[in-house]
Amino acid sequence: MASAAAAAAARGRGRLCCSSFFVLADLAFCYCLIAACLCVCGCDGAAAATFGFDIHHRSSDPVRAMLGGAGEDELPERGSPGYYAAMAHRDRLVHGRRLAAADDRAPITFDAGNATYRLNAFGFLHYANVSIGTPSLSFLVALDTGSDLFWIPCDCISCVRGLRLPDGQEIDFNIYSPDASSSSTVVPCSGSCRKQFKCSATYNQCPYQVVYVSNGTSSTGILVEDVLHMTTDSNQSKVVTAQITFGCGRIQTGSFLEGGAPNGLFGLGMNNVSVPSLLAKDGLAANSFSMCFGHDGIGRISFGGKGSSNQGETPFIVNQSHPSYNITVTQVIVGEEIRDLEFSAIFDSGTSFTYLNDPAYTLISKTFDSSVQEKRHLSDSTIPFEYCYNISKNRSLSHVPVLNLTMKGGDNFHVTEPVELIPVLGGYVYCLAVVKSGNVNIIGQNFMTGYRVVFDRERMVLGWKPSNCE
């Protein structure tokens, strides 16, 4: 395993590569244009056809360059103490009071006492470029497994229309309009729409409004139907289109106006209005999707794939009034210690870190603490993790205790990266990358890194298998 210094250096480097990109004239960055594509063979050995697109973490070079263009992006260098503090603070803003522990530690501070941090501009964790309409327009959308509706800015009354670069140049975002697309149809006020939204037949439109957890954040508009463009990922590439229903977002409020989802939001929840449900309803794909998270912040989402026969699996908890990707853990293994403990947790790719409440948090962290060899690092308000340990510059991390979660059904979920290596004054620390929460357990994206995670909504199971996202 790489030394502590080498591992930290690797975390600081972002990979700027994709199948196609263009350089914006006279700008010092590249913006990767990632086309949605249809994969005619399964991913990681799966037999079913899938289609999907590349996804980029919020801290990856292409997304950071785009969202930083407004001059408001102060996200610290990836791997620095400020980066972890900022992303943890972002998680708390997104999830509201659910992540606030009753005995919460001191408020998170930032390097150099930066009290003017523009946290709202961080937005969601993952973004992708999708194409809609005829002629097609591209939209840089945020991906969200915690919501359902796919919406894009449309005939805007209140939305983000573009970004202003520090040098004064401007980048305009595409704004959708049903009148400008020959394949667009406005969803009428009839049937299920009239029952659900109590719309007015006078205007003959189906209105929507989605209010999100973040205070004052919402999207309001009407529902439309149009084509989502994809291409086959084969030797003889061809265009594939899917007719989907999505939100024509005329009014955005709150964090959406501050860069949270500047060009639309792609909901991946369990409701029948989400894109996976719509694709399955039209017979284009199985009602399932998978997400792969690479170590460099670049991954992939695939629709229709149900994983492989040798993947780990556990059932979703289905008796919920608001279905989510909630699973049951029955046992935790930390180092050589095996402890029976049953608790439920949400698999949420939109949360940076893993958040646990008691008794799970105390059991895992105390057992981990008793298994490590290094001296514990003094409490540091610039680091969001409670259990950190000093480590010499050239010391390997191979001795760090393993962390496995045994899921309902008996399959083990091995956490490939239970710790984060963080540079501090005079050296490095490694920290158990778990944060104490208030009333919810969330398995965040940090525990999913190195896996292809399958959200199988037909069989109602979560699957996982190691993957390098290729």
N, C-alpha and C positions, 0 to 999 in steps of 0.2 A: 504493500500500500504506500502511496505517496507520503512524503513527510508533511508535517503541519504547514510549513511555509509554502511548499509546492501546491498543496491542496487549496490554501487560501488564494494563491495567485491564480489558480485555475478558475476559481469562482469569480474572480474579478474580470475575466475575459468573456465578452459576449461573442456569439457566432453570428455573423451577418452573411447568411447564404440562403438561397432558395432557388427554385427551378427557373424563375425569371425575375428580373428586377430592372428598374430604370433609375437613372441618376437625375434628380431634379436639377435643372440648369443652375449653375453658380451656387449650389448649396453644398454644405459639407457633410451631407449624409445621404444614405440610400434608403429608399422606401420599397420594401419588398411587396410586389403585387402577387398575392397568392390566390390563384384561381381554384375554385372548388372543382374537384375532380372525382370521377367515378372509377373505383378500383374493381376490375372484373374478377379478380381473385380475392380470396379472403385474406385478412390480416393475421399474421402470426399463426398460420396454419389453418385458419377457419375456411370452410368450404363455400360459404354463402358469399354472393357478390355484395360489395359494399361501395358506397361513395362518400366522399368527405373532403376535408381541406386541412391544410396546415394551420396550426395555431401558434401564437406567440405570447409568451409571458409578458406581463406589464413592464418588466425590466429589460426585455430583450432590446437589442439595438434599433430595429425598425420601428417598433411601437414607441419606444422612448423618444426617438427622434421626432416622430410625428406629434405626439402629445406634448413634447417639450417645445414644439415650435412656437407656442403662444408665449414663451418666455416665463411660464409659471411652473415649469416642472423642476422641482428641486430634489427629486429623488436621489439620495446619496448613492455612491458607488456600491454595486452589488457585493455583498460579503462584508461590508463595513458595519460597525455597531449601529451607526445611524440608519442604515438600510433596514436592519431587523427591527429597530425601534419604530421606524416609520411604517413598515408593513403591518406590524402588530397593532399600531394605532389605527391604521386603515381598516383592519379587520373589526376593530371595536366600533368604528364609525358605521361600517356597513351593517353590522349585526345589532347595533343598538345596545340596550342594557342586558341582552341575553348573555353576553360574554363578560359582564362586570361581576367579578367575585365580591362577595360580601366583605371579605377581609383583604381586599385588593391591596397590592403593594403600592409604594409611592408612585405618583404619576410618572409616565415615561417622559424623559427629557431627551434632548438631541445634542449632538456634538456642537461645541462652541456656543451653547445656549441659544440655539436658533428657535426663537419663540414665534416666528412668523411663518412657520411651515405650512405650505399650501396642500394640505392632505386631501382635500376634495378632488384635486386634479389627478390623484392616483387612479381613481375609477375602479374598474373591474380588473381581475387578474389576467384574463386571457382574451385575445383579440384575433379576428380573422377577416379576410376580405371576401365578400360574397357579391355576386352579380344578379341583378333583378331587372325584369322588364324588357320591352322591345321598342327602341334599341336598348341594349343592356347598360345599366349603370352600376358602378362598383361602390360598395359601402364598407367602411372599416367598422365592424360591429363587435361589441363586447359579448362574450359567451357567459351564460349564467344558468347553472343547474338548479338554482333556487327559485326561478320564475318560469313562466310558461310562454307568454306571447312573444313572438318575433315582431319587432317594429323598427321602422326607419324614419328619419325626418322627412316630412312630406307636406307640401303646400304650407310652409311654416308660418305660424304666427309668433311662436317663441321657440327657438332652437339654436344650436350652434351651426353656423354656416361656414366656418373655416377657422384657420389658425394664422396668427401673425407671427412671423419669425423675428428673432432678436434684431436682425439687420433691416427690418422694416418690410421685407417681402411677405406676401400673403399666399396661403394655400387654400383654395376654395374646396369645400366638401360638396359632393353631389347631393342634391335635394330631389327626392322623388315627387312625381306628380302623376296621378292616374290619367290625366288628360294627355300627358306627353308619351304614354306607353300604349301602343296599339293592342297589346295583349292584356291590358288591365280591365278589370270589372269591379265596380263598387258593390260590396255586399249589401243587398237590400234589407229594409226593415220588414222582416217576415219570419215565420216559423220560429226556430229556436232563438233567433236574435230578439224578436219581439218579446218572447217570454222572459229571456234572461236580462235584457237591458231596458225593457219597457220603452222602446224607441217610438218615435213619432212617424206615422205613415205619411205625414205631410212632406217630410224631407226624403223619405224612402232611402235612408242610409242606416247602417248598423254602427252605432257609436261604441267606443270603449274608453275606459279609463283604468289604468293600473297604478296603484299607489304602492311604493316600495318601503322597505323597513327604514331606510335613511330618512331622517326628518325632512319633510317638505319636498320629497322627490317623487315625481309622477310623470306619466306620459298619457296624453289624451288625444283622441282623434277618431277616425272611422276605420272599419275593416274593409280591406280590398283583397282581390285575388289577382295574382299575376304569376309569371314564370320565374323560377329559380334556375339559373343556368349552371350547368356542370359539363365536364368533358370526361370521356372515358380515359382511363389510365392504362392504355394498351398500345401495341405497336401501330395500330390503325385508329388513331384518336378521332372521336366523333363527338358532336355536341349532344348533350342530353338535357332535357328540360323537365321540370316538375311544376305543376300548377299548385300553388300553395296560398293559404289565407294568412295575411299578416296585417299589422297595424300601420295605417298611414298617420304617423305621429305629428300632429299639427302644433301641439303645445307640450313642451317639456319644462319641468320645473326642478328646483333644487340642484343636486349635484350633477344632473345631466347637463346643466348649463355651464358647469365649471370643469368640464372635461371628463366626467365620470363615464359616460357612454356617448361620445361626441357625435357619432355617426350611426347610432342604432344599437339595439340590444337583441341578441339571439337567445330566446328562452328555450331551455332544455328540460323543463320540469315534466311531471307525470300527467298533467292535464291534457285533454284531447285537443287543445288548440296549439300545442307545441309542435315544432317541425317534425320530430321523430314520429309523433302520432299521425300527422297529416300525410307523411310519406308512406306509412304503413296502411293508412286508410285507402290510399290510391293504389295499393299493391306494388309500389315501387321498391319497398324494402321491408324487412322484418321490423317490428316495433322494438328496436334496440339500437343503442349506439355505444361506441367505446371512445375513450380518451387516453392518449399516451402522453406522458410527461417526460421530456428529456432533461438531462442534467444541465443543458445549456440554455434552457428557457424556450426551446423550440420543440413542438410536439405535433400531434395530429388527432383530429376527431373523425371518426368513420361511422356512417349510418348503415344499419342493416346487419352489421357483423355481430355474431353472438358468441365470439370467442372460440375456444377449442376444447376438445374433450378432456384435455389434461390440465385445464386451468383450475385454480381454487374457486370455490363458490360458497355463497351463503344467501339465505332468503331475505328479501326485504320484509320489514314489518308493515303489513298491509292494512291492519284495522285502525286506520287513522282518518280523522275528518279532513285533514289536509295532507295528502300523500306526499312523501319525500323519500329520498334515498337513504332510509333509516335501516340500520342492521343491528344485530345483537352480538356482542362479544361475551364469551363464556369463561375465558381464561386468559391470563397474561403470563408471559414468560420473560423474565428479565435476568440475563446472565444464566446462572444455573438454577435460579429460583422459579418454581412453578406455583402460581397462585390462582385458585378458583375465584372468579369474580364475574358476575353477570351485570352488564349495563348496555344500554342502547346508545348508538352514535350515528350521526348523519355523515355520509360521505359527501363532502362538498368541495368541488374543485375550485370554487370561487373564494375559498378561505386560505390565506397564506400558510398558516401554521395549524397545528393540532391543539385543540382546546378541550380540556377535561375538567369535570367537577369532581368533588369527593363522592364516594371513596376512591374512585379510579385514579384521580390525580395523585393523592397522597401515597397510595399503594405503589404505583409505578415509580414515582420520583424517589421515595424513600428506599425502595428496593434497589433502584439504580445507584443511588448515593452510597449504599452500603457495599456495592460491588466494584466501585472504581478505586484506582490506586493513587490518583493524584490528589493534591491538596485542593480543597474547595476555594473557589475565587470569592473574594469579598463581594458583598452585595453591591450591584452597580445599576443605578437607575437608567443608564443609557442602553442597557441590554434587557429585552423583555422576558428572558428566561431566568428562572430562579436558581436552577441547579447547573452551575458552571464550574469548570476545573482548569487550573493552570497547567500548561503543557509546554515543554521545551520546544524550541524552534524546529529541531530535526526529529522529534519523536513521532513515530508512526501512530495512527489511530486504530491499528488492528486489534488492540487489546480492549477496546471499548465494549462494554457488555452488550450482547445482542438483545433485541426487543422483538418479540413475536406476540401477535394477538390471535388467539384461537377463536374462530367464529362459530356461530351456531351451525351445526352440521358437522363440525370437527375439523374443517380445513384451517391451516395456519396462514396468517398473513404476516410475512416476515418484513419488518420495516427496514428497508435497505439503508436509509440514512436517518437513524434516530437522533443524531447530534449535528450541530452546526459548529464549524470552526470559525472563530471570530478574532481578528487582530485587536489587541489592546495595547496600551502604553507599556512597553517593556517586553512584549512577547505575544502569546496567543492563549486563548481559552477555548475549550470545547464545551458546549452546552447541550443538555437534554432539551430537544426542540419541542417542548410541550409547555403550554401556558395554562394557568388555572383559570377556569371560567366560572360563571355564576350558576345558571340553571340549564345548560345544554352541553352535550358532548359532540364535538365536531372532529372528524378525521379530515384534516386539511390536505392541501396539495403537497406539502412537504413529505408526508408519509406515502403519497402515491407516486412520487418520483421514482423512475426506473421500472414502472409497471404500465401495461395496457389494462385499464380498468373498464370493464364491460357493464353497462347499465341495461340489463335485459328486462324490458317491460312486458314481454309476453309471458315469460316464465316467472317473472317477479323475483329475479335473483341478481346479486352482484357477483361479477366474476373478476379474476385478476390473474395475470401471468407476467413474469419478467419480460421486458421489451426494451430495445434501444430506439424505438420509434421509426425504424426503417421499413 
